Amino acid sequence: YKAEGLDVTIDSGQGSAGAVNRVASSAYELGFADVNALIEYNAANADKAIKAVMMVYDFPPFGVYALKSSGITKPADLVGKTLGAPVFDASYKLFPAFAQKVGIDAAAVPRKNMDPSLREAMLVRKEVDFISGHYFSSFLDLKAKGVKGEDIVAMRYSDFGMDFYGNGLIASPKIIAEKPEAVKGFIRATIKGLKDMIADPKAGIAATKKKDPLIEEPLEMERLELAISTNIVTPNVKRDGIGGVDMARLKRSIDQVPCRQ
Protein backbone atom coordinates (compact mmCIF):
# COMPACT_ATOMS: atom_id res chain seq x y z
CA TYR A 1 0.00 0.00 0.00
CA LYS A 2 2.89 2.35 0.74
CA ALA A 3 4.20 1.74 -2.78
CA GLU A 4 0.86 3.09 -4.06
CA GLY A 5 1.22 6.17 -1.86
CA LEU A 6 -1.46 5.02 0.57
CA ASP A 7 -1.42 5.26 4.37
CA VAL A 8 -3.59 2.29 5.34
CA THR A 9 -4.83 1.22 8.76
CA ILE A 10 -6.38 -2.28 8.97
CA ASP A 11 -8.70 -3.19 11.83
CA SER A 12 -10.55 -6.41 12.63
CA GLY A 13 -14.27 -6.42 11.91
CA GLN A 14 -17.25 -8.20 13.43
CA GLY A 15 -18.22 -10.32 10.45
CA SER A 16 -19.30 -9.12 7.04
CA ALA A 17 -22.40 -7.33 8.30
CA GLY A 18 -20.20 -5.33 10.65
CA ALA A 19 -17.79 -4.42 7.86
CA VAL A 20 -20.65 -3.31 5.60
CA ASN A 21 -22.17 -1.16 8.35
CA ARG A 22 -18.83 0.46 9.18
CA VAL A 23 -18.25 1.43 5.57
CA ALA A 24 -21.86 2.58 5.19
CA SER A 25 -21.53 4.81 8.26
CA SER A 26 -18.30 6.34 6.87
CA ALA A 27 -16.38 5.10 9.91
CA TYR A 28 -14.21 3.28 7.34
CA GLU A 29 -13.63 4.00 3.67
CA LEU A 30 -13.09 0.41 2.53
CA GLY A 31 -13.80 -3.04 3.89
CA PHE A 32 -13.57 -6.78 3.28
CA ALA A 33 -16.99 -8.40 3.34
CA ASP A 34 -19.26 -11.06 1.95
CA VAL A 35 -20.89 -9.54 -1.13
CA ASN A 36 -24.18 -11.19 -0.18
CA ALA A 37 -24.24 -9.13 3.03
CA LEU A 38 -23.61 -6.11 0.81
CA ILE A 39 -26.52 -7.08 -1.46
CA GLU A 40 -28.80 -7.44 1.58
CA TYR A 41 -27.74 -4.02 2.90
CA ASN A 42 -28.18 -2.30 -0.47
CA ALA A 43 -31.64 -3.82 -0.94
CA ALA A 44 -32.71 -2.16 2.31
CA ASN A 45 -30.76 1.08 1.76
CA ALA A 46 -31.01 1.85 -1.93
CA ASP A 47 -30.53 5.58 -1.33
CA LYS A 48 -27.12 5.04 0.29
CA ALA A 49 -25.86 1.88 -1.40
CA ILE A 50 -22.19 0.99 -1.22
CA LYS A 51 -20.21 -0.88 -3.85
CA ALA A 52 -18.05 -3.95 -4.22
CA VAL A 53 -14.94 -3.05 -6.22
CA MET A 54 -13.06 -6.37 -6.32
CA MET A 55 -13.85 -10.04 -5.76
CA VAL A 56 -11.50 -12.12 -3.58
CA TYR A 57 -13.36 -15.36 -2.78
CA ASP A 58 -14.44 -16.46 -6.24
CA PHE A 59 -15.70 -19.75 -4.78
CA PRO A 60 -18.02 -19.38 -1.76
CA PRO A 61 -16.89 -20.79 1.61
CA PHE A 62 -20.41 -20.98 3.09
CA GLY A 63 -21.78 -24.11 4.72
CA VAL A 64 -23.13 -25.94 7.75
CA TYR A 65 -21.34 -28.61 9.78
CA ALA A 66 -22.37 -31.38 12.17
CA LEU A 67 -20.77 -34.31 13.97
CA LYS A 68 -21.50 -37.75 12.55
CA SER A 69 -22.57 -38.84 16.02
CA SER A 70 -25.57 -36.47 15.73
CA GLY A 71 -27.11 -38.64 13.02
CA ILE A 72 -27.17 -35.71 10.62
CA THR A 73 -26.09 -36.79 7.14
CA LYS A 74 -28.26 -34.75 4.75
CA PRO A 75 -30.20 -31.45 4.69
CA ALA A 76 -33.53 -33.09 5.61
CA ASP A 77 -31.94 -34.18 8.89
CA LEU A 78 -31.52 -30.52 9.94
CA VAL A 79 -35.24 -30.06 10.58
CA GLY A 80 -35.89 -29.80 14.31
CA LYS A 81 -32.15 -29.60 15.06
CA THR A 82 -30.56 -26.53 16.65
CA LEU A 83 -28.31 -24.35 14.49
CA GLY A 84 -25.58 -22.44 16.30
CA ALA A 85 -23.67 -19.44 14.93
CA PRO A 86 -22.88 -15.77 15.53
CA VAL A 87 -25.81 -13.67 14.36
CA PHE A 88 -23.60 -11.87 11.84
CA ASP A 89 -22.11 -15.05 10.31
CA ALA A 90 -22.53 -15.03 6.52
CA SER A 91 -23.48 -18.72 6.29
CA TYR A 92 -26.02 -18.18 9.08
CA LYS A 93 -27.60 -15.23 7.27
CA LEU A 94 -27.78 -17.27 4.05
CA PHE A 95 -29.25 -20.34 5.75
CA PRO A 96 -32.87 -19.45 4.78
CA ALA A 97 -31.81 -19.40 1.12
CA PHE A 98 -30.05 -22.75 1.56
CA ALA A 99 -33.13 -24.19 3.28
CA GLN A 100 -35.34 -23.07 0.42
CA LYS A 101 -32.92 -24.53 -2.12
CA VAL A 102 -32.88 -27.98 -0.46
CA GLY A 103 -36.60 -28.00 0.30
CA ILE A 104 -36.70 -27.70 4.08
CA ASP A 105 -38.51 -25.16 6.28
CA ALA A 106 -35.99 -22.76 7.82
CA ALA A 107 -38.57 -21.86 10.48
CA ALA A 108 -38.47 -25.49 11.69
CA VAL A 109 -34.80 -25.10 12.64
CA PRO A 110 -34.26 -23.60 16.14
CA ARG A 111 -31.29 -21.25 16.38
CA LYS A 112 -28.83 -20.30 19.08
CA ASN A 113 -26.41 -17.39 18.74
CA MET A 114 -22.99 -17.12 20.36
CA ASP A 115 -19.61 -15.43 20.06
CA PRO A 116 -17.51 -16.81 17.17
CA SER A 117 -14.90 -18.15 19.60
CA LEU A 118 -17.54 -20.43 21.19
CA ARG A 119 -19.14 -21.82 18.03
CA GLU A 120 -17.11 -24.99 17.42
CA ALA A 121 -16.70 -25.67 21.15
CA MET A 122 -20.48 -25.65 21.61
CA LEU A 123 -20.86 -28.17 18.79
CA VAL A 124 -18.23 -30.44 20.33
CA ARG A 125 -20.02 -30.18 23.69
CA LYS A 126 -23.31 -30.96 21.86
CA GLU A 127 -24.93 -27.75 23.05
CA VAL A 128 -26.05 -27.25 19.44
CA ASP A 129 -26.68 -29.86 16.76
CA PHE A 130 -24.94 -28.13 13.88
CA ILE A 131 -23.16 -24.87 13.12
CA SER A 132 -22.70 -22.58 10.15
CA GLY A 133 -19.50 -20.89 9.02
CA HIS A 134 -16.78 -20.61 6.42
CA TYR A 135 -15.54 -24.06 5.39
CA PHE A 136 -11.88 -23.26 5.99
CA SER A 137 -12.72 -21.88 9.44
CA SER A 138 -15.26 -24.23 11.02
CA PHE A 139 -13.89 -27.47 9.55
CA LEU A 140 -10.33 -26.77 10.67
CA ASP A 141 -11.35 -25.32 14.03
CA LEU A 142 -13.25 -28.53 14.76
CA LYS A 143 -10.14 -30.55 13.86
CA ALA A 144 -8.10 -28.31 16.15
CA LYS A 145 -10.48 -29.24 18.97
CA GLY A 146 -9.76 -32.93 18.47
CA VAL A 147 -12.52 -33.93 16.06
CA LYS A 148 -11.32 -36.23 13.28
CA GLY A 149 -12.04 -35.06 9.74
CA GLU A 150 -14.01 -38.23 8.99
CA ASP A 151 -16.28 -37.48 11.95
CA ILE A 152 -17.36 -34.10 10.52
CA VAL A 153 -20.38 -33.83 8.22
CA ALA A 154 -19.87 -30.80 5.95
CA MET A 155 -22.64 -29.46 3.73
CA ARG A 156 -21.23 -26.66 1.59
CA TYR A 157 -23.98 -24.57 0.03
CA SER A 158 -22.21 -24.71 -3.32
CA ASP A 159 -22.51 -28.52 -3.31
CA PHE A 160 -26.29 -28.08 -3.42
CA GLY A 161 -26.41 -25.82 -6.46
CA MET A 162 -26.03 -22.42 -4.80
CA ASP A 163 -23.83 -20.31 -7.06
CA PHE A 164 -22.88 -17.53 -4.64
CA TYR A 165 -19.83 -15.34 -4.82
CA GLY A 166 -17.92 -14.93 -1.55
CA ASN A 167 -15.99 -12.04 0.00
CA GLY A 168 -14.57 -9.03 -1.75
CA LEU A 169 -13.44 -5.44 -1.26
CA ILE A 170 -16.20 -2.90 -0.68
CA ALA A 171 -15.95 0.91 -0.83
CA SER A 172 -18.06 3.86 0.19
CA PRO A 173 -19.54 6.07 -2.57
CA LYS A 174 -17.68 8.99 -0.97
CA ILE A 175 -14.16 7.60 -1.48
CA ILE A 176 -15.07 6.33 -4.97
CA ALA A 177 -16.25 9.81 -5.94
CA GLU A 178 -13.58 11.84 -4.16
CA LYS A 179 -10.51 9.58 -4.35
CA PRO A 180 -10.95 7.24 -7.34
CA GLU A 181 -7.19 6.91 -7.87
CA ALA A 182 -6.75 5.88 -4.23
CA VAL A 183 -9.35 3.13 -4.71
CA LYS A 184 -7.58 1.93 -7.85
CA GLY A 185 -4.25 1.97 -6.02
CA PHE A 186 -5.75 0.02 -3.12
CA ILE A 187 -7.03 -2.62 -5.54
CA ARG A 188 -3.66 -2.90 -7.30
CA ALA A 189 -1.83 -3.25 -3.98
CA THR A 190 -4.32 -5.86 -2.74
CA ILE A 191 -3.92 -7.93 -5.90
CA LYS A 192 -0.13 -7.73 -5.56
CA GLY A 193 -0.39 -8.85 -1.95
CA LEU A 194 -2.64 -11.74 -2.92
CA LYS A 195 -0.23 -12.84 -5.63
CA ASP A 196 2.69 -12.70 -3.19
CA MET A 197 0.70 -14.70 -0.62
CA ILE A 198 -0.29 -17.32 -3.19
CA ALA A 199 3.34 -17.66 -4.29
CA ASP A 200 4.63 -17.88 -0.71
CA PRO A 201 1.93 -18.77 1.87
CA LYS A 202 4.54 -19.09 4.64
CA ALA A 203 5.44 -15.41 4.20
CA GLY A 204 1.72 -14.58 4.43
CA ILE A 205 1.42 -16.42 7.74
CA ALA A 206 4.60 -14.77 9.03
CA ALA A 207 3.11 -11.34 8.27
CA THR A 208 -0.11 -12.32 10.05
CA LYS A 209 1.90 -13.53 13.05
CA LYS A 210 3.45 -10.07 13.41
CA LYS A 211 -0.03 -8.53 13.67
CA ASP A 212 -1.49 -11.31 15.83
CA PRO A 213 1.25 -13.15 17.79
CA LEU A 214 -1.27 -15.56 19.34
CA ILE A 215 -2.15 -17.42 16.13
CA GLU A 216 -1.26 -21.11 15.81
CA GLU A 217 0.95 -21.11 12.72
CA PRO A 218 0.43 -24.75 11.60
CA LEU A 219 -3.36 -24.40 11.84
CA GLU A 220 -3.38 -21.05 10.06
CA MET A 221 -1.09 -22.40 7.33
CA GLU A 222 -3.52 -25.25 6.70
CA ARG A 223 -6.42 -22.76 6.69
CA LEU A 224 -4.68 -20.44 4.26
CA GLU A 225 -3.70 -23.23 1.88
CA LEU A 226 -7.29 -24.51 1.89
CA ALA A 227 -8.65 -21.02 1.22
CA ILE A 228 -6.17 -20.45 -1.61
CA SER A 229 -6.80 -23.78 -3.33
CA THR A 230 -10.59 -23.80 -2.87
CA ASN A 231 -11.81 -20.20 -2.71
CA ILE A 232 -9.23 -17.91 -4.28
CA VAL A 233 -7.32 -19.68 -7.07
CA THR A 234 -10.32 -21.21 -8.83
CA PRO A 235 -10.65 -22.28 -12.48
CA ASN A 236 -12.36 -18.92 -13.12
CA VAL A 237 -9.46 -17.01 -11.59
CA LYS A 238 -6.89 -19.08 -13.48
CA ARG A 239 -8.72 -18.17 -16.67
CA ASP A 240 -9.67 -14.53 -16.01
CA GLY A 241 -7.28 -13.31 -13.30
CA ILE A 242 -7.80 -12.14 -9.70
CA GLY A 243 -10.63 -9.80 -8.82
CA GLY A 244 -13.00 -10.14 -11.75
CA VAL A 245 -16.73 -10.85 -11.77
CA ASP A 246 -18.98 -12.67 -14.23
CA MET A 247 -22.06 -10.41 -14.30
CA ALA A 248 -24.45 -13.22 -15.26
CA ARG A 249 -23.22 -15.28 -12.31
CA LEU A 250 -23.48 -12.24 -10.02
CA LYS A 251 -27.10 -11.78 -11.07
CA ARG A 252 -27.81 -15.42 -10.20
CA SER A 253 -26.11 -14.84 -6.86
CA ILE A 254 -28.22 -11.74 -6.18
CA ASP A 255 -31.41 -13.65 -6.98
CA GLN A 256 -30.55 -16.23 -4.29
CA VAL A 257 -30.00 -13.75 -1.43
CA PRO A 258 -32.90 -13.97 1.08
CA CYS A 259 -33.79 -10.28 0.84
CA ARG A 260 -34.41 -10.78 -2.89
CA GLN A 261 -36.65 -13.83 -2.48
N, C-alpha and C positions, 0 to 999 in steps of 0.2 A: 504494500500500500504506500509506503514511503517513496518507492520508486515512481509511483504515479502522482507524487506530490500531495498525498492525502494523510491527514492526521486522524487515525482511526482508533476509537475506543470500543472494545468488544465486551459486552456484559452477558451473563447467563439470563435466559428467559424462563418463563413459567409455561412451557408448552407453546404450541403454535398459536393458540388463541391469545395467549398473553403477548406474544411477539406482534401479532396483528394489531391488537389494541394499543400497544405502545407506539407503533408507527402511526396509527390512525390519530392518536392524541398529540402527535408531534413531539412526544418525549424522546423519540428516536427517529432518525431520518431513514434508516434502512433496517431490515430484519431478515431472519432466516426462518421460514415458516412453511407449514403444509399449505399448498395452494388451495386445497379444499376448504380449509378454515378461512382462507381469504375469500373464496367464492361465497361462503356462507355469510361472512361479514358484509361483503359488497351487495348481496341480495337484500340485506336489511338496511343498508346505508348507501343507497344509490347516489345520493347527493354529495357524499364525501368518500367515494370509492378510492381505494389504493390499488397499486398495480404490482404484478409480478414482473420482474425484468430479466430473470434468468432461471432456468430449471437446473436443479442439482440431482435430485433423486428421480431419474427417468423411470425407474421401476419402483412401484409403491411398496413400502415396508409394512403395510397395515395387516393386522391379523388378530386372531384370538387363540389362546393356548390353555390347555388343560393337562392334568396328569392322567395317565392311562388308568390308574387305580380308581378314577372317578366314574369310569364306565362310559365317558364321553368319547365317541369316535367319529361322529358326523354332526352336521348342523342341526338336524332334528333333535339330537340329544340335548341341545342347549335349552330347550323349552323347560321352564320350571327351575332351572339352575341359576345360581347367583353369579352375576358378572361383576368383577372387581376391577377398578381402574381409577386414576385421577380424573376428575370431571373434565379437565382440559385435554386429555389424551386424544390424539387424532383418530386412532382406531375406535375408541369409545364413542366419539361423536359420529363416526361413520357406521356404527353398528346397526342403526335402523335401516340404512340402505343395504347393508349386507343381509340383514334379516329378510328384507323384502325380496332380494335377489334369490335367496335360497328357499323362500316359501315358508318362513316361520313368522310368528307374531312377536315383534320386539316387545310389546307390552306384557307378554307372558314370561319375560326374563327379568327377575328382580335384580336390582343393581346396588352395589355398595361402593362408595367413593373413599379414597385414601390418598395419602401422600405417595408420590412415585417411589420413594425409598422403601415403602412397605408392601408394594404390590406383589412382587414375587414371593416374599416371605409369607404373606397371608395365604397365597395359593398352596405353598408347601405345608403350612399349618392347617390347611383345609378349612380356613375361615371363609373362603369363597370357592366356588366350583370351577370357575375359569376366569381368565384375565384377558385384557386387550392391551396391545402395545406394538411398537416396532419390532419386527422379526429379529433384527440383529441386537436388540436390547433385551427383550423378555426371554427369548430362547437361551441366550448366553448367560443372562443373570440367573436363570433357573439352574443351569449347569454349574454355575459358580456356587450355588447353594447346595450342591451335592446331588442334584437330580440327573440321572443318566439321560443322554439324548434320546435313547429308544423308549424312555418312559414319558416323553413329552408328546402330546398330541397338538400339532400345529395346523391351524386352518388359516392360510393366507388368503385374504380377500381376492387377490388376483387369480388364485387357483380355482375360483368359482365364477370366473367370467367378469370380474369387476376391473375395468380398464382405467383405473385412476392414475394420475400423475402423483408424485410425492412432494417433497420439500423443494423450495427454491428461494431466491432472493426477492424480497419485496421492498418497495420504495414509496415514500409519500409523494403525492402530487406536487407538493411544495418544492422538494429537492429536485424532482424531475424538471419542473418549470424553471427554477432559479439556478440550478447547478447541473445542467445536463452533462457537461464534460466530466464532472466529478463522478456522476453515476456511471458513465462509460468507463472511467478509469477504475472505479471500484469493481466493475464486472471483469475488466481485463486482468486486474490483480488477483481476483478470486479464481479465475480460470487458470492463471499461472500457478497459484498455490495448489489447486486441485491436481494439476498435471504433475507438479513436484511430489505431492503426496502419493499419487498413484505410482510414480516411478520409484519412490523410496518411502514406503509406509513406516519404516522404523524411524525415519527422521520426523515424520508427522507425529508419531507417538511421543518422541522426545520433546518436540515443541509443546505438545499438550501437557506433558509432565511438568514443564517449567511453569505453566499457568496453574496447574492443579497437581501439586506434588503427591496427593493422596491416591491417585489412580493406581490400579493394579495393571502394570504394563503388559503382562502376558494376555490377560483377559481383554484389554483394550486393543491389543494388536489383532487378536482373533476377531473382535467386533469390527474393527476397521477393514480388515481383509474381506470379511463377509459383506460389508456394506459396499466396498469397491466392486467386488466381483458380481454382486447381485443387483445392487440398486444404482450404481453410478456408471460403471463401464458396461453398458448393455449393448446388444446388437445395434440398437438405434443410434447410440452414442458413437459406436465404432464406425458407423456409416456416415453420420451427419455431424459429429463433433459434440463437444461439451456445451450445454446450455440451451440448446435449441428446443423448439416445441412444434409438434405436428398439430395444426389447428383443428383438423377433423377429430383427432383423438382427444384434444382438449375439450371440444364441444361435447363429445360422449362422456367425458369425465364430469363436466358441469351438469349434464342431465342426470347423473347418478347421485349428486350431492343431495342430502335430505331436504334442504331448504328449497330445492327446485322440484321436488316430487309433487 
